[in-house]
Amino acid sequence: MARRVRSLEAAAAWIDEAGLAVVYSSADLVLPSLWEAVGGPDADWAIRDEHGKALDFTPEFSKLWRWKDELPERRLACSGRHLGRDAASLVSKRLLAPLYALTGRPGKPEDFRGAALDPLELEVAEAILENGPCSGPEVRRLVAAEKRKVDAAIRRLHRALVLTNAGVVEQEAGWPAIRNDLFARRWRGQLRRLPSAEKARRTLAEETLRTAGEISAADLAGVLRWRRGDATSTLEELTDLRSASERMEDGIRLWKA
């Protein structure tokens, strides 16, 4: 994945090859970043004056800024706060079924009603189910709640794979606002056949191994927000199946594909 990405279509192909990725480089996650694929490993996001003051986005970062929202809007790739603690993440369409299978939900737009949501989260999800994709300001008007609480609820719903990025809408002032749609509605075509939880864990672990090269159980748990024990047992299962090999380094167990 060393080649530079120069078009939206190439970005979609890069994500499909990566499987799981982040928009911006993250030291906490062993995942490739689209920004590095677009701009290169040492790219600066800003055009600067002689004193180092940022004047504008570089052409490369301007592309990334558009593509991170155009990709989900055109259903070329999934984007949202779905991986890690709160990373802006990207998921290939081919991995949406295994990722969603671990929610235990059947993949229907209204299946969030069976999830463990607090009252505001449920109200937000119901509003988007009824009204279609909504920006944060639109959700706040629909549920009549303050910005801080609604924004926090939306972030939690992204992590729970209830909501996902569906593009952006322009605002009268400030940056465009992300439109949120129900994950299971936005990607219903990819969720028609969900694998078992066991197969889903193996698939996601294998993809992370393949992309990252070598990982620990903590690395895998950090990417997918699994318990460390679940990550370890999945990697051990892959070792037993000869889909992964294990070695020790400084007392740490490491696996590679």
N, C-alpha and C positions, 0 to 999 in steps of 0.2 A: 504493500500500500504506500510505496514511496512516491508514486507519481503525483504531480500537482493537479488539483481539481480546478477546472476553469469554466464550467458551465453548470447550470442547475441540473441538467440531465446527468452530467458526470458526478455531481454530488449525490444524486439518488443512487447511482451505480456504486459509488464508494460506500455508502451506508449499507447497501445490500450485501456488499462483500464483507464489510466489518461486522455486520450483525447487530452489535451493540456499540454505541459510541457516545461521545459528549460533544456539545457544540464548541465549548472552550476547554482548553487544557486544564486538567484537574490533578493535582498532586495526590489527592486522596483516592483516585480511581485508576485502576490499571486498564484504561480504555483509550483508544485513539480519539483524537479531537478533529472535528471537521475544520476548525480554524487552522490547525497546523497543516492539514492537507491542502487548504486553499492558499495560505500565506507562506508556508514553510516554517521550519523550526525556530527561526530567529526573527520572525516578522513582527513589526510594530503595528499596532492598530491605528496609530495616528500619524498624520502629516504634522511636523513640528517646525517652529521657527528656530532661529539661531540660538535661542535661549532654552530650547527644549519644550516650550509651551505647545500644547496640542491645539492645532488650528482646525483640523477636519479629520474625518475618517480617511484612511488610505483606500485606494480602489479595491484592494483585496478584502478589507474589512467591510466595506460597503456592500460587496457581494454577499458575504457571509450574513450580514445583518438582514438582508432581504431574503436570502435562501432559507434561513432557519424557520421562517414563517411561511414562505411559499411552498416548501416541501410538504408540510402537513395540509396546507390549503388545497393543493392539487393532488393530495393523497399519494404522493410519491414516497413518503416515509413518515413514520410516526414521530412526533416531537412533544415533549412535555417534561415535567418534573417527575419522571418515572423511575430513575435509577439513582443509586447512591442516596445520600442524605437529602439533598435538594438540588442536584445537578440538572442543568439544562441538557437533557439527554435526547438521543436519537435511536430509534429502533427500526430495523428492517422489517418490512411487511411479513417476511417469511418467519419471523420469530414472535409475531404478535400472539399467535395461538398458544405456544408454550408459556409465554410470559403471563397471559391472561388466565391460563388454566390453573395457575397457582392461587388465584383468588378464590377458587372453589365455586365461582358463580357460572351460570350456564352460557353467558354471552348474549343476553338479550338487553335491549336498551333500558328496560325498567328493572333489571336484576339488582341494581343498587339497593332496592328495598329490602333485600335479604342480607345486606351487609351491616356491620356494626357501625352505624353513623350516629353522630350526635344530632340534636334537633336542627341546628343551623345547617349542617352539612346536608341533611336530608331535604331541607327546604330549598337549598341552592340546587341540588340535583333535580328535584321536582320542577323547579322553575325552568331549568334548561330542557328537561324532557318536554314540557308543555310549550315552550316558546322557541325552541331551536337554539342553535349556537348563540352564545351571549358573551359580551365583554364583561370585565369586572364592573365598570360603572353601570352597565345594563342590569347585571345581577343585583347590585346594591339597590337599584330602584325597585326591582321586582320583589325583593325580600324585605325591604325597608330596614336594613341593618347598616351599621357603621363600617367604613372602609377597612379598618384594621381587622375586624372580625371576619368580614367576607373574604378578604384576601387570604387570611390564614386558613379559612375553610376550603377555599379553592386549592391552595397548595396541598392540603391533606387529601383532598379528593383526587388530585393528580397522583400522589404517592399510592393511593389505594386503587388506581386504574379505574376510577369512576369517571373522571374528566380527562380530557386531552386537548392539545393545541389544535385549533381548526383555522389558523390564519390570524389576520389582524384586521381591525377597523380603524380608519382615521378618526382623530378627535379634533375638535376646534382648537385646542391648545395642547402642546406637549407631544410626547411620542405616541405612535399608534398603540391601540390597546389590543391585547391578545383575545381572540374569540375562543371560548371554551365550549366544547361539545362533549356529549356522553361518549366515553371510550367505546362502549359496545355498539353504539349507533354509528359512530364515525367509521369503525373498522369492522362492521358486521360481516362483510364478505370474507374476511380473514378468520373470523371466529366461529364459522359454521361447524367445524369439526375440531374439537379441543382434545388434546392428548391427555393421558392420565397424568396425575401429578408426578409420579415417578419418572415417566418418560420426559415430561417437561423439564424437570430438574436436570436430568442427564443432558438434554439438548442444550439448555442454557449454560451449563457448566462447560460442555465441550466447546461451545462457541466462544466463551470467554477465554478458555485455554488457547484455542487456535489464534485468537486475535492478540492476546497479551503475550503469548509465548511461554511464560512460566509464571505461576501464581501460587500463593499460599491460600489456605482456607480462609484466612482473614481477608485477603484480597477479594475472593469470590463472595464472601458474606457482605463486604462493603459495597460491591457493585449491585447486588440483587437484594440487599437488605434482608438476608437470611440470618438465622442463628448460626453461630460458628459451628456448632455440632452438626447441623444439617449440611453445611458446606463441606465439612470434613467427610461425613458419611457418603455424600454424593461423589466426591473426588476418589474416595476409597473404592466405591462401586465401579467407577470408570477404570481404575487401576486393575481391579479384578477382571473386567471385561477387556482388558488390554487396549483400551482407548486412551489411556494416560499412563505415564511412568512417574515414579516418585524418587526423590533424593533428599538428603539432609544437608543443610548448610547452616553452620553456627547454631545447631539445635532447632532449626526451623524446618518443617516439612514443606517441600516445594514440589509442585506437579507441572508437567508439561504434556502437551498432546503427543 
